[in-house]
Every structure is written in C-alpha cells, then in structure tokens.
Amino acid sequence: MSLGSRISYPESVIDLNRQIYSVNKQANSLYQQAALYFATIGEHKNLVAELEERIEQKEDQLVTVKGKEKARAIASISILKQRLNRINADRECERLLRLSCAVDVCLKLLDITESHNFEGTQLKSAKFLGTILLLSPGRGKKLSELHQRLKPAYKTILSLRLLDKLVEDGSIKSSYIVEAYDAETRYEKNNRLDNPYFRSVLLPIMLVALFQDVGFQHPDVIAIMKGGGSLDEFRPLQAEERDLMLKLGYQHAIDYALNGLGCQKYQGGSKVAKSQFDNIEKMRLKFQIGFLKDIVNPAIGIGDIVKIPQVYTSVVLSTKRDFIKKDLPKASKIIAQLAVNSTVNQKAADAFISIVGHFPQGYGVTLIPKNLQGVELDNYEYAVVTRLNPQNPDEPICKVVTRNLTYITFGATTSVKKDCNLHFNIARNKLSKIDSTRLKTIMKTLSYSFKVDDIETLVPPFWEPHEYFSDRKNQNLWTM
C-alpha cells in the first residue's frame, strides 16, 4: 500500500510496520519471508545434496558403461542438472525478491522519517517514534505481541538518528562511513538508490537494525522460546535457555544476512558497470556482516549505533508480560549505566541520551500548569512528548493537550520543567496537600474511561494517551 494522503498518518505507520512484521498470513511481511526461509532451507539443502550425489554417481558410471547405456546415463545427468539448476535459480529468485522487499521497506522508512534537512528529519522522526508508542495501549493480553512487531522499525529509526549525531559530531572513526558521507547530499530524497551513502552505509545499518532479531524466526529458536510449543514465548527463560536462544538467534541472523538476503544483482549490459556494482554490493555486505558481529563482539567500534537503540527499545517497547508504562523514563538511564560499566561507548551513549532525553516520544506527561503571571495552579494538565533533542534530558519538549482540565487540539509546544513534571517528587510534593476530593475530580475530568478502582495515586506521575490519540482529531500533535 502506498503511503498516500488517503489514509491517516497513524494508519500509514501501521501499514509500514505490517510490511515489516505481521501475523496476518496474507501480509507477506519481511519477518514472514524470513520465517519461510528458515522453515525451508533445510529441505532445500537436502534436495540439492541429493541431486548432486545422484549426478556424481551417474558421472562415475560413465567410466564403466558404453553405447545406449552410456547415452541414457548422459541424458539422466542432463535432466538432473537441469532440475538442480532450476531449483537453485528459483531459490535465487526468492532471495532477490526478499532483498528487494527489504530495500523497498528501508526506502519507505526514510520517506516517512526524513526530510530535506536535519531539522525536518528530527521532527518527522519524532512523529514516527511518537506514533509507534501511542499505538501501544500500555496494557492488555496481547501487548507483548504488539511490541514485538513494533520494535524493528522503532529501533531502526533510532539507529539512524544516532548515526547522524555521531557523524555530525565527528565521533565516527570508521573510514568506510566517513569516506562515504557527503553532508550536501545526506538528506537528498531523489534517487536514493544511486546515493553512495545510502547504498554503502544507511542501507546496511538499516538492514542490521531491522533484521537483528530475525534469527528468532528459526524453528530451533522458536522451540526454545515456546518450550516445544506449549509455553509462553515471552516468559522469563532460564539462563541456559536464554544463552542458547541468543547464540542460535545470532547465528541464524548472520546466515539470513549472507544467504537469505545477500547482494543485489546488477541489471544492465555494461560489464564495467556490473563490476563496479558487484564490488559495491560486496563491500556493503561485508560492512553489514561486520556491523552485526560488532554488536555482539565489539571489534571495530560501530556496533553501538544499533546496540544502544536495541537496549532502549527493549525497555520502551518491552515484551515482558509485567510491562509498566510509568517505568519508561528509566530506559535512557539504563543506557547511561551501560556506559558507566563500559558495556557501550560513553560518547555514543551521551549522544543518544541527548537525542531522546529521559522521556520517550509519545509518552504522556502530567504537569503543574501556570497562570499568565507565572504562578503555579493547584491542579495538573496533560501533555505528550513530541520532540527530540531536549536541551535538558529531564525536561521533555511536549505538546500540551489540556487546558483548564479540558482537552484541546491547539495547545502549545513547550519544555516541561522538572519542578512542574509530576514524574518527579519535587513536583508531586507540591500537590500532595490538595484535598483528595479535588484530586479525584481532576482525574475523573481528564480520564477517558475513569474508574475509581484504577486509581493508583491521586497525583499521577504520567498518563496514558493511547485512547486520546486513537481519536483522529487528536492526531496532529506535531504542529507548532
């Protein structure tokens, strides 16, 4: 489906995510294609081995047979080779189709998250990331499954924004990336396939991020996660089970990158152009595999570009059954702690936190409002995080969506100061002396489906904007 204007923006994001990861059997998503590859690769290898063995046996017979018997053996060898070539050709067509679909999705992701300059790209990316989180209801029996499907695209865009930041800061030491980078054409949207930086750097990094967990689609890994089919795949695993799952998942992810996707095929008649194209593709795949390996076993110092977003995404879009939405601000603090422990690079961690802050895009912030004189009021309002790159990670840039306890569609975009953000005790304490009846009235007024039993605290540290965002008139959160 085209990302046209006839569908809403959230619908276009949903559609694009379905192209990546879907449970609909008719979707033919990237992850469904991978699952089919893993499910059939063993049978394909066995069939090829069987045909090659039969051909070898027939060829050995040629030494001992003569006349008509030899002619029959030659004809039989020819038929077997034709069948083998046809099987391999069909498999190659399937591989090229998978790769073409993956490249097409990468281009669509760039179209929906990048503009013609850095500033526009930050806004479009914030809108995409925020929309993904707003599509999550934060609770429900199938929340883990939903988050599993949303993670690849979310992680991919975060990886690109981190890459941009590190390149712009001069923190990237990889000569392969630096030599391919051209600031003047970085956000050029026309003919991306002909852009060397896209072909050599952006595409392989996007493929790494999109397919980092693709090995979990392999039947052997699924068997571990589901305990043979009877257990919840999102349950906590024993240490040995988890280690084996990660080991096999990594091995199969490497296999899929090399053999499930591989290199693109040159289309044209020029031998010189073909040689150049093939060389670029081989370098791209080599970089892609090296990048994927560097995430697990750091060697060339670039794996953190995807590893950091991976860890962050695993918290923001957690697949744990005990997911708690109010814990999301901990995600970037986990990144900071990983840097302290030298698990990830400090500069990369700092750059990432400067991009996302401590409050994810689409997160529901509760704040103490002020009147025209700057005096804080004795109530709270709702806002949604809508911008990347806050000046202070503790002070998210938000769209205010209520005023005087009434939902509005024209609220201001502003930085919510720490002492007004009810996530922090310094702000919460200011409302602690307000009469409980008054606080219950505020909560009832602002809640879409209020139930007294749902009250965990009368001064909520956050709010859930999913239901609010599901109303089409409330989906234009990213205007100034």
Secondary structure, DSSP 8 states (H G I E B T S, - for coil): ----TTS-HHHHHHHHHHHHS---TTS--HHHHHHHHHHHHHHHHHHHHHHHHHHHHHHHHTTT--HHHHHHHHHHHHHHHHHHHHHHHHHHHHHHHHHHHHHHHHHHHHHHH--SSHHHHHHHHHHHHHHHHHT--S-STTHHHHHHHHHHHHHHHHHHHHHHHHHHHT----HHHHHH--TTTTT--TTGGG-HHIIIIIHHHHHHHHHTTGGGGSHHHHHHHTTTTTS-TTS---HHHHHHHHHHHHHHHHHIIIIII------SS-HHHHHHHHHHHHHHHHHHHHHHHHHHS-SSS-THHHHHHHHHHHHHT---TT--GGGTTHHHHHHHHHHHTTSS-HHHHHHHHHHHTTS-TT-EEEE--B-TTS-B-SS-EEEEE--S--SSTTS-EEEE-EETTEE-SS--EEE--GGGBTTSHHHHHHHTTS-HHHHHHHHHHH-SS--GGG-S-SS-S----HHHHTSGGG--TT--
